[in-house]
Each structure stands twice: as structure tokens, then as C-alpha cells.
Amino acid sequence: MRIDKQGIHLDESSEAAMIERLVEGSELAFRHIYDLYASRLYAFCLQYTKSRNETDEIVQDAFIWLWNHRTELRQRNSLKALLFISVRHQLINAWRRNAKAPVYEDFIIYRDHLSSERATDSDFDYTEFMRVVHQQLDKLPQTQRRVIELSRFDNLSVHEIAKTLSLSEQTVKNNLSIGLKSLKKLLAEQSIVFFFLFYVNFV
């Protein structure tokens, strides 16, 4: 356990004291809170974005938001829930900005499918959806995984994927078809059914 010059213990047990100082405008308390949570938020976010740059931006934005709204804080014992909620919202917003991606369409349809089956609002959110997809994608060969990501997440055409990966268009088509079939089988083992994600469009 470390103690700063002002006597603040740098762990959760003294977080209430740090929050009190933060509300008063202490930059030192802000840095302590950053040290306490940044690495955990980063690890949480990275498993969904798969991008270090995007993760850095989301985590930094969460702390900028915290500083700008410090005087409005109602949580005076712990900021854990608030910070993780902020990051989750930013993840969802980032995905919504790319809503034209087939994988987002797939999520909306799947969520609606669950809701109609249960006759209630589904609690299956996009964060969990993407966690499962990325988890199973990581089990595929690298070329198949990259082709699927560029096709389903970035909405690139076969021609664009071939140019990006320096592959022939036929190689892209083969990897996309085989990769999607393998991914569908892996996801079926998770009791998850997808729709547009497996529609192979070679336009």
C-alpha cells in the first residue's frame, strides 16, 4: 500500500477520501483515481474493441467526463460502477456509429428475436454479443478471421478486402465462406443463432 504526501492511501479503502478531494477540484486525487481504475477499464474495453488505440481513446474519454462532472458526483464511496458504465456506454455508441456493419444488424435482429420469444425486453446486450463473437473468432485461422472482420465489421467488399490483405478475390471468397461456416458451428455451441452474419455476399 502506498501513501501520498497528503496522507491518502492509494487503494479502494480510502476511495471515499479521494472522491471528496476530487469533488473539491484536486488534480492529485484525480490522478490517484486514474491509477486505481485505468488498467482495469482498459482490460475490460480491449476485450471488445480489439484495438489498443480505440481502447485508449475510450478510457481517456471516461476520465475526461469524470473530471468535467466531478462536482455533480453522487457516488461518494466508490466510482467503480460509474466508470464502468461510462465505458460501456461509449462502447455501444462507437458500435452505433458503425451501425451499417452487418454484425450490428445481426445483433438487432437477434435481440428482437429473443424479445419476441420471451414476450419481454431482452437483457442480452451488444457488449455480450460482441464478446461471444470475438471469443469464437479468435479460434479461427488468421486469414479467415481477418476476412470476416473486414467483411462483417468494416463492411468492406470482396474487392476491397483483397486489396487490403494483398490476396486474390477468389482467396477472399473461399476464406469468407469457410470461415463463416466454421464460426457458425462454434457459435451454435454457445446456443446463439445469428442471421445476417452468415449471409455470404460476394458483390
Disulfide bonds with the S-S distance in Angstrom:
none
